[in-house]
Amino acid sequence: METHPEEFKLTEEDIQKIEQKIASFDLSRESSILAVIPQKLESLLKSTQLNAYTVRLVNDVTRLYNLIIRMPNLNDELKGRILYALDYFVDKDDEIPDEIPDLGYIDDLVIVRYIVDKIIVDHTDIIQS
């Protein structure tokens, strides 16, 4: 089955829900989330599900992970945004469970890409550094 993640878009209702979750995200979970990112990325890279959209997901997650590691003094709003995306990525039982062949990571890509795009628009100074 050929999948086209660009066909999957967030609705305004989805965006509102995501923004509410970001606003109430528990920042104290940072260490536990960051601890599992390298393992999850390695597991995904070794999987048979590797295709163009999972490569993009890996690149985006790596970008967010490196940003939060290299800039530990980010403001809480930005840190919450990044951690929400990373937490969504590590949750194997999210909207579309990761184990579903060809589809399991599409929702992860859509969420992570939304966060990356939002940071690029709202925080160009950080992205350029």
N, C-alpha and C positions, 0 to 999 in steps of 0.2 A: 504494500500500500504506500503510495507516494503522499507525503504530507507537505503542506505549505503553511508554515506558521505565520506568514505575513497575512493570511486570511483570518487569523484569530485576533480580534481587537477587543480591548476593554470598553465596556459601555460606561456612560456617565455614572450609572449606579455602581458599577464595579469600582470605578475610581474613587467615588465617595467612601465606599466600604474600606478600600485599601488605605485611604488617607486617614480614616478614623482609627484603623488598626495601627498605623504608623504613629499617630499622635499619642496612643496609649501603650506603645511598645515598652516593655520592661528592659531598660538598658543594662540592668544588672546581669542579664543573660549573655552579655558580650563574650566573655571568656569561653563559655560552653559552646556557643555557636562557632566562634573562630577556631576552636580546637578540632572540630569535625570537618571543616571545609577542605583541607588538603586530602583527607581520606576519601571524601565524597567525590572530589574532582578526579582523583586517581582511579577510583572505581568506575566512574563514567567514561573516562578515557580508555579503559580496558574493555568496556562493554561492546557488545555487537550492535548496540543502538547508535553508534557513532555515525552521524550524518552532518550535513551542512548546518542544520539548526542547532544540533547539540554542540558542535564546534563553536558556534556563536555564543551559546549559553556558557560554555566553559570560559571563553574569552571575557565575557561580561562579568561573570562571577569572579574570575581572577582579578579583573580590574577593580571591582568593589572591595574585594578582600585586601589587595595591596594598598588601596587608598586608606582603608581604616587602620591597617597595620602601620603604614608609614606616617600617618597623620593622627596620632592618638588624641590630639586636642581639638578635634572637630566639635562643632557645637552640637547640642543634644538633638536638634531637629534633623540635622544631616546624618548624625550617627544612627538615630532611630530609623531613618529611611534606609540606610545601607544594611543595618542589622535585620530589618524586616525582610528585605530581599534575600539576604543570605540564609535567614531562618526558613523562608519559604523553600529555597533550594534544597536545604538539608532534610526537610520534612518529606519522607517518602510516601506518606499517605495524604497528600494535599488534594486539591480539587480533582486532578487526574493522577491516580497513583503511579509512581515512577516505574513500576514493574510492567505496565501495559506497553507492549511492543509498539514502536513507531509513534506513540502518542504521549507516553508518560512524562516527557519533559517539555511538552509544548506549553503547558500552563506556566511552568517555571520560567521558560524563556520570555513569555509575555509579561509576567510580573517583573522579572529582573530587568528586561529591556525598558519597561515603563520607568523604573527607578533610575536606570542609567540615563535615559533621555531627559528625565526631570532634573537630574543633577547637572547635566550638560547645559541645560537652559538656565537653571537658577543659580548655578555656582561655577561659571566658566573660569573664574579665577583659580579655583581649586583644581579643576581638570587640566588647566594649562601648566600648573606647577609640577 
